Amino acid sequence: MPSPTYYVSTPIYYVNDAPHLGHAYTTVAGDVLTRWHRQRGEKVWYLTGTDEHGQKIMRTAEANGVTPQEWCDKLVDEAWQPLWEHLGIANDDFIRTTQKRHTDRVQEFVQDLYDKGEIYKGGYEGPYCVGCEEYKLPSDLIKAEDGTELCAIHKKPVELLKEENYFFKLSEYGPKLLEFYEANPGFIQPESARNEVLNFVRKGLQDLSISRSTFDWGVPVPWDTEHVIYVWVDALLNYATAVGYGADQARFEEIFPADVHLVGKDILRFHAIIWPAMLMANGLPVPGKVAANGWLMVGGEKMSKSNLTGIKPQDLTSHFGVDAYRWYFLRAIAFGQDGSFSWEDFTARYTSELANDYGNLASRVAAMVGKYFGGELPAAIADGDAEKAVQDGLAKAVAEADRRIGDELDFQGGILAVFDFVKQVNGYLTEQEPWKVAKDDSAEGRARLATILYTAAESLRGVAVLLNSVMPDTSQKLWDSLGAQAPLGSLAEQRVQDAGTWGLLPAGSKVTKGAVLFPRLEEKPA
């Protein structure tokens, strides 16, 4: 049964370095999704955070001459949390895996599995990627020109590790997982990701090493403190510990499990195989959906610090603005597919769609209401076929955007539905030529001009609601420009599903021409 709260999570991000565009892409997607559901009037919980244990963190801290905890504190305080604030991320919680509220519950969860006979002691030897914090199968490796085996993701040599560990009986959950996938075909998205997981599980699962004894930066295994809990077991449990597992049962039952886990495709198996198996083993409900986004590519390489393709989001927001940044990546890249970033593409889309289509429409309408009606929105006198087409267009945009963004996580499709409507309104104004109609001082001419401008302003009222989740600051500016606050209340109070109801913006609203929504871009920084 779904919980009363719509619960969305991002991955918790490794703090071995500062965040780049790839991290921000997933986090902005989660923010848009949860804002959208809040605008539906639903109770929402949005979780993000940082993954702070493991060998990779320990080595990074050592290389920088500080303790692992000092390194994590510095990165979280100076890089991660400030960026989410800068990008307008409205998360409800920020979990850190070094917090006691997390580590105590992780030990309890693993102890429960041990007591149930789901964990046993054994040995393992195999190639290990520190970057992935994962033992690799032969199919996960590529060979360098000199024959060295590399991690296919990080393009770095794997290490051959041999240690005595504790193991979770993951192999026993293969049939149960396949049965679950069959009964819940929408659990893994997109379809290509689902097929990858199905093929992997059908080949047979190996038991999972859930402890490490070669280093000590992690949560101690409660029954054997010579071992620390495998960082991925530790990390996955954040989705439960952050919402009250083992500490606040009522809250836990209200929020858990997640409706949507947003993940990068390189960590899909952890979330679609290991995580549900762990939950099944402990008798807990499994998530509603695991949605794997693609990689952001630069020069044909996955964007990452290790590949030297990491770009700071601030490099772009300082030039294009935060709202345009939030809009661009979800509009330009189909969620679930790989996408290439280029400065030129961002510039072209900003100029064409944001500045020319959307921003210019808002500016023209406000200017004409000010010029011809003293800034007071006139009443529509008589709607004709042209107005009916615009009204139908808004209703269609609302229905399509709500379905695509709110239900299907098709951010690109939802945004395009709204901008198709923006183009329709621009076309309506071009055809109706209100600047020419304004030359007719007769009662019929004034009535016609009033109808045209009301239709355009009311259209923008709907657009402001529909784009509030994507571009909240810009939508608020438009809302204020339309004078909608006084008669209709705050923008946050407007329901997405009601945005297509025609005639909500009352005549007499005070329309003002504010600052340009999308200013002309300056020269690209060197």
C-alpha positions in Angstrom: 0.0 0.0 0.0 1.3 3.5 -0.8 2.1 5.7 2.2 0.1 8.9 2.8 3.2 10.9 1.9 4.7 11.2 -1.6 8.3 10.4 -0.8 11.1 11.1 -3.3 14.9 10.6 -2.8 18.0 11.4 -4.7 21.1 9.3 -4.2 23.2 10.4 -1.3 26.3 11.7 -2.9 29.9 10.8 -2.2 31.7 13.8 -0.6 35.1 13.0 -2.1 34.8 16.2 -4.0 32.6 19.2 -4.7 29.3 18.6 -6.7 29.2 19.0 -10.4 26.5 19.2 -13.1 25.6 15.5 -12.9 24.8 15.7 -9.2 22.8 18.8 -9.7 20.9 17.3 -12.6 19.4 14.6 -10.5 18.7 16.9 -7.5 16.9 19.5 -9.6 14.8 16.7 -11.2 13.8 15.6 -7.7 13.1 19.1 -6.7 10.8 19.7 -9.7 9.0 16.4 -9.1 8.3 17.1 -5.5 7.4 20.8 -6.1 4.9 19.5 -8.7 3.3 17.1 -6.2 3.2 19.8 -3.6 1.4 22.0 -6.1 -1.1 19.2 -6.6 -1.9 19.7 -2.9 -0.2 16.4 -1.8 1.9 15.8 1.3 5.5 15.4 0.1 8.8 14.4 1.6 12.0 15.1 -0.4 15.3 13.6 0.8 18.8 14.2 -0.3 22.1 13.9 1.6 25.7 12.7 1.6 27.4 9.3 1.8 30.4 9.8 4.0 31.9 6.4 4.8 34.1 4.0 2.8 37.6 3.6 1.5 37.3 6.3 -1.2 36.5 9.0 1.4 39.2 7.7 3.7 41.9 7.9 1.0 40.7 11.4 -0.2 40.9 12.7 3.4 44.4 11.2 3.9 45.6 12.8 0.7 44.4 16.2 2.0 46.0 15.8 5.4 42.8 15.7 7.4 40.6 13.1 9.1 37.7 11.6 7.2 35.2 13.4 9.4 36.9 16.7 9.0 36.9 16.3 5.2 33.2 15.4 5.1 32.3 18.3 7.4 34.2 20.8 5.2 32.7 19.5 1.9 29.1 19.4 3.2 29.3 22.8 4.9 31.2 24.6 2.1 30.1 22.9 -1.1 27.1 20.6 -1.0 24.5 22.3 1.1 25.3 25.8 -0.2 24.8 24.6 -3.8 21.4 23.1 -3.1 20.4 26.4 -1.4 21.7 28.3 -4.4 19.7 26.2 -6.8 16.5 26.6 -4.8 16.3 22.9 -3.8 13.4 22.6 -1.4 14.4 19.3 0.3 12.7 18.4 3.5 15.7 16.7 5.0 19.5 16.3 4.4 20.8 13.0 5.8 24.5 12.4 6.5 25.6 8.9 7.0 28.0 9.9 9.8 25.1 11.1 11.9 24.2 9.1 15.0 20.5 9.0 13.9 21.7 7.0 10.9 24.6 4.9 12.2 22.7 3.5 15.2 19.8 2.4 13.0 22.1 0.8 10.5 23.6 -1.4 13.2 20.1 -2.4 14.3 19.0 -3.3 10.8 22.1 -5.4 10.1 21.9 -7.0 13.5 18.3 -8.0 12.7 19.4 -9.6 9.5 22.2 -11.5 11.3 19.8 -12.7 14.0 17.4 -14.0 11.3 20.2 -16.1 9.7 20.4 -13.9 6.6 24.1 -13.1 7.2 27.1 -15.5 7.5 30.8 -15.3 7.7 33.0 -16.2 4.7 35.9 -15.2 2.5 36.1 -13.4 -0.8 38.8 -12.6 -3.4 38.2 -10.5 -6.5 38.8 -7.3 -8.4 37.6 -4.2 -6.5 37.0 -0.6 -7.7 37.5 1.9 -4.9 35.7 4.5 -6.9 32.5 2.4 -7.1 33.2 0.8 -3.7 32.2 -2.5 -5.3 33.7 -5.9 -6.2 33.5 -6.2 -10.0 32.5 -9.1 -12.2 34.6 -9.9 -15.3 31.8 -8.3 -17.5 32.2 -5.0 -15.5 35.9 -4.6 -16.6 37.7 -3.3 -19.6 41.3 -3.8 -20.6 43.9 -1.0 -21.0 46.4 -1.2 -23.9 48.9 -2.8 -21.6 46.4 -5.4 -20.5 45.6 -3.8 -17.1 42.0 -4.4 -16.0 40.1 -1.2 -15.5 36.7 -0.3 -14.1 34.5 0.4 -17.1 33.0 3.4 -15.3 36.0 5.1 -13.8 38.6 3.9 -16.3 41.0 3.2 -13.4 42.8 0.0 -12.5 40.9 -2.3 -10.1 42.6 -3.7 -7.0 42.7 -7.4 -6.2 41.3 -7.8 -2.7 41.2 -10.9 -0.5 39.5 -10.6 2.9 37.3 -12.4 5.3 33.9 -10.8 5.4 30.3 -11.3 6.4 27.9 -12.1 3.6 24.2 -11.4 3.0 22.4 -14.3 1.3 21.5 -12.2 -1.8 21.6 -15.3 -4.0 18.4 -16.6 -2.4 16.5 -13.5 -3.4 16.9 -13.8 -7.2 13.6 -15.7 -7.7 11.7 -13.4 -5.3 13.1 -10.3 -7.1 12.1 -11.7 -10.6 8.6 -12.4 -9.3 8.4 -8.9 -7.9 9.6 -7.3 -11.2 7.0 -9.3 -13.1 4.2 -8.2 -10.8 5.4 -4.6 -10.8 6.6 -3.7 -14.4 6.9 0.0 -13.6 9.3 -0.6 -10.7 12.4 0.1 -12.8 12.5 2.9 -15.3 13.3 3.4 -18.1 12.6 0.2 -20.0 16.3 -0.2 -20.9 17.2 -0.1 -17.3 14.6 -2.6 -16.4 15.9 -5.0 -19.1 19.4 -4.6 -17.8 18.4 -5.6 -14.3 16.3 -8.5 -15.4 19.1 -9.9 -17.5 21.5 -9.5 -14.6 19.3 -11.2 -12.1 18.3 -14.1 -14.4 22.0 -15.0 -14.7 22.0 -15.7 -11.0 23.0 -13.6 -8.1 26.0 -14.0 -5.8 25.9 -13.5 -2.1 26.8 -9.9 -1.1 29.9 -9.1 1.0 28.4 -6.7 3.6 31.5 -6.0 5.7 35.1 -4.8 5.2 38.0 -5.6 7.5 40.9 -3.9 5.6 40.0 -0.3 6.8 38.0 1.2 9.7 36.2 4.2 8.3 32.6 3.0 8.5 29.9 1.8 10.8 31.2 -1.0 13.0 29.5 -4.4 12.6 27.7 -4.7 15.9 28.6 -8.3 16.7 32.2 -8.1 15.4 33.8 -4.6 15.6 36.9 -5.8 13.7 34.7 -5.2 10.6 32.8 -2.2 9.3 29.6 -2.4 7.4 29.9 -2.3 3.6 29.4 1.3 2.6 26.6 0.5 0.1 24.6 -1.3 2.8 25.2 1.7 5.1 24.2 4.1 2.3 21.1 2.5 1.1 19.6 2.4 4.6 19.6 6.2 4.6 16.2 6.1 2.9 14.8 4.3 6.0 16.8 5.9 8.8 16.0 9.5 7.6 12.2 8.9 8.0 12.2 7.3 11.4 13.2 3.7 11.0 13.8 2.2 14.5 13.2 5.6 16.1 9.7 6.9 15.2 7.5 4.1 14.0 4.4 6.3 13.3 6.5 8.7 11.1 8.2 5.8 9.4 4.9 4.2 8.5 3.5 7.5 7.2 6.4 8.2 4.8 8.2 4.9 4.0 8.8 3.4 1.5 9.9 5.9 -1.1 7.5 6.4 -4.0 10.5 7.3 -6.3 14.2 6.7 -5.9 16.0 8.9 -8.4 19.4 7.4 -9.2 22.2 7.5 -11.8 22.3 4.5 -14.0 25.7 3.5 -12.7 24.2 2.7 -9.3 21.0 1.1 -10.6 21.8 -2.4 -9.5 22.3 -1.4 -5.9 18.9 0.2 -5.8 16.9 -2.2 -7.9 18.5 -5.5 -6.6 20.3 -5.1 -3.3 18.0 -2.6 -1.7 14.7 -4.4 -2.3 16.3 -7.7 -1.3 17.5 -6.2 2.0 14.0 -4.9 2.7 12.4 -8.2 1.8 14.8 -10.0 4.2 13.8 -7.7 7.0 10.1 -7.8 6.2 9.8 -4.2 5.1 7.9 -2.8 2.1 9.9 -2.1 -1.1 9.9 1.2 -3.0 7.4 2.1 -5.6 9.9 3.0 -8.3 13.6 3.3 -9.1 14.1 5.8 -11.9 17.6 5.8 -13.4 18.6 9.0 -15.2 21.2 8.9 -17.9 24.7 10.4 -17.8 25.6 14.0 -18.7 28.3 13.8 -21.3 31.1 16.2 -22.2 33.2 15.4 -25.2 31.8 11.8 -25.2 32.8 11.2 -21.6 30.5 10.9 -18.5 30.8 14.1 -16.5 32.8 13.5 -13.4 35.8 14.9 -11.5 37.9 11.8 -12.2 37.4 12.3 -15.9 38.3 16.0 -15.6 34.9 16.9 -17.1 33.2 18.1 -13.9 31.7 21.6 -14.4 30.5 23.6 -11.5 26.8 24.5 -11.7 27.8 28.1 -10.6 29.8 28.4 -13.8 26.4 28.3 -15.6 24.1 30.0 -13.1 26.3 33.1 -13.0 25.8 33.5 -16.8 22.3 32.1 -17.5 20.6 32.5 -14.0 19.4 29.8 -11.7 15.9 29.4 -13.2 17.2 29.0 -16.7 19.7 26.4 -15.4 16.9 24.4 -13.7 14.9 24.6 -16.9 17.6 23.8 -19.4 18.8 20.3 -18.3 15.3 18.9 -17.9 14.1 20.5 -21.2 17.1 19.6 -23.3 17.6 16.0 -22.1 15.0 13.2 -22.0 15.1 11.9 -18.4 16.5 8.4 -18.4 18.6 9.0 -21.5 22.2 10.1 -21.8 22.6 13.8 -22.9 25.4 16.0 -24.0 25.9 19.4 -22.5 27.2 22.3 -24.6 27.4 26.0 -23.9 26.2 26.7 -27.4 23.0 24.6 -27.1 22.2 26.2 -23.8 22.7 29.7 -25.3 20.5 28.9 -28.3 17.6 27.5 -26.3 17.8 30.3 -23.7 17.6 33.0 -26.5 14.9 31.2 -28.6 12.6 29.7 -26.0 13.1 31.6 -22.8 13.9 35.1 -23.9 12.1 35.4 -27.2 9.1 33.1 -26.8 8.3 33.2 -23.1 9.9 36.4 -21.7 8.9 38.5 -24.7 5.3 37.3 -24.4 5.1 38.3 -20.8 6.7 41.7 -21.5 4.4 42.5 -24.4 1.2 41.6 -22.6 2.1 43.7 -19.6 3.2 46.6 -21.8 -0.1 46.6 -23.8 -2.3 46.4 -20.7 -0.4 49.3 -19.3 -0.5 51.3 -22.5 -4.2 50.7 -23.5 -5.9 50.2 -20.2 -3.7 52.0 -17.7 -2.4 48.8 -16.1 -5.9 47.5 -15.2 -6.7 44.1 -16.7 -9.9 44.6 -18.8 -12.7 42.0 -18.9 -13.1 39.8 -21.9 -16.3 41.0 -23.6 -17.0 38.3 -26.2 -14.9 35.1 -26.8 -14.8 33.9 -30.3 -13.3 30.8 -31.9 -9.8 32.1 -31.6 -10.2 32.6 -27.8 -11.8 29.2 -27.4 -8.8 27.6 -29.1 -6.5 29.3 -26.6 -8.7 28.1 -23.7 -8.6 24.6 -25.0 -4.9 24.9 -25.5 -4.3 25.7 -21.9 -6.5 22.9 -20.7 -4.6 20.5 -22.9 -1.2 21.8 -21.7 -2.3 21.4 -18.1 -3.4 17.8 -18.6 -0.4 16.8 -20.6 2.2 18.4 -18.3 0.5 17.0 -15.2 0.6 13.5 -16.6 4.1 13.7 -18.0 5.8 15.4 -15.1 3.7 14.2 -12.1 3.1 10.6 -13.1 5.6 9.6 -15.8 8.7 11.6 -14.8 8.9 12.9 -18.4 10.1 16.3 -17.5 11.1 17.1 -21.0 7.7 16.2 -22.4 5.9 18.2 -19.7 8.0 21.3 -20.2 7.5 21.1 -24.0 3.7 20.9 -23.5 3.8 24.2 -21.7 6.1 25.8 -24.2 3.9 24.6 -27.1 1.1 26.5 -25.4 3.4 29.6 -25.0 4.0 29.4 -28.8 0.2 29.1 -29.4 -0.4 32.3 -27.4 2.3 34.1 -29.3 0.6 33.0 -32.5 -2.7 34.2 -31.3 -1.4 37.7 -30.6 0.3 37.7 -34.0 -2.9 36.8 -35.7 -5.1 39.2 -33.7 -2.8 42.1 -33.9 -4.0 44.0 -30.8 -1.7 47.0 -31.7 -3.8 47.5 -34.8 -7.1 46.8 -33.0 -6.1 49.5 -30.5 -6.5 52.1 -33.3 -10.2 51.5 -33.4 -11.7 53.7 -30.8 -15.3 52.4 -31.2 -17.0 50.4 -28.5 -16.6 47.3 -30.6 -12.9 47.9 -31.1 -12.3 48.5 -27.4 -14.2 45.3 -26.6 -12.2 43.3 -29.0 -8.9 44.7 -27.7 -10.0 43.9 -24.1 -10.8 40.4 -25.1 -7.5 39.8 -26.7 -5.4 41.2 -23.8 -7.5 39.3 -21.2 -7.0 36.1 -23.1 -3.2 36.6 -23.2 -3.0 37.6 -19.6 -5.1 34.7 -18.4 -3.0 32.4 -20.5 0.1 33.7 -18.7 -1.6 33.1 -15.3 -1.8 29.4 -16.3 1.8 29.3 -17.5 3.0 30.8 -14.2 1.4 27.9 -12.3 2.6 25.3 -14.7 6.2 26.5 -14.6 6.4 27.2 -10.9 8.0 23.9 -10.1 10.6 24.3 -12.8 11.4 28.1 -12.5 10.0 29.3 -9.2 11.6 32.7 -9.1 10.6 33.6 -12.6 7.0 32.3 -12.1 6.7 34.4 -9.0 7.9 37.5 -10.9 5.2 36.8 -13.6 2.6 36.2 -10.9 3.4 39.5 -9.3 3.4 41.3 -12.8 -0.1 39.9 -13.4 -1.4 41.3 -10.1 -2.6 37.8 -9.3 -1.5 37.7 -5.6 -4.3 39.9 -4.2 -7.3 38.2 -5.9 -6.0 34.6 -6.1 -3.6 34.2 -3.2 0.0 33.0 -3.3 1.4 31.1 -6.3 2.2 28.1 -4.0 -1.5 27.8 -3.2 -2.5 27.4 -6.8 -3.3 23.8 -7.8 -1.7 22.4 -11.0 -4.8 20.4 -11.8 -6.9 23.6 -11.6 -4.5 25.7 -13.7 -6.6 25.1 -16.9 -9.8 26.5 -15.4 -10.4 29.5 -17.5 -11.3 32.9 -16.1 -9.5 32.7 -12.7 -7.6 36.0 -13.1 -10.3 38.6 -12.5 -10.7 41.8 -14.5 -9.4 44.7 -12.6 -6.2 43.0 -11.6 -3.3 45.4 -11.5 -0.9 44.4 -14.3 2.6 45.9 -14.1 5.6 45.6 -16.3 8.4 44.3 -14.1 12.0 43.5 -14.8 12.7 41.4 -18.0 12.3 37.7 -17.1 15.2 36.6 -19.2 17.7 39.3 -19.8 19.9 39.4 -22.9 23.0 37.2 -22.4 26.4 38.9 -22.1 29.5 37.4 -23.8 30.3 33.9 -22.8 32.9 34.1 -19.9 36.4 33.1 -21.0 
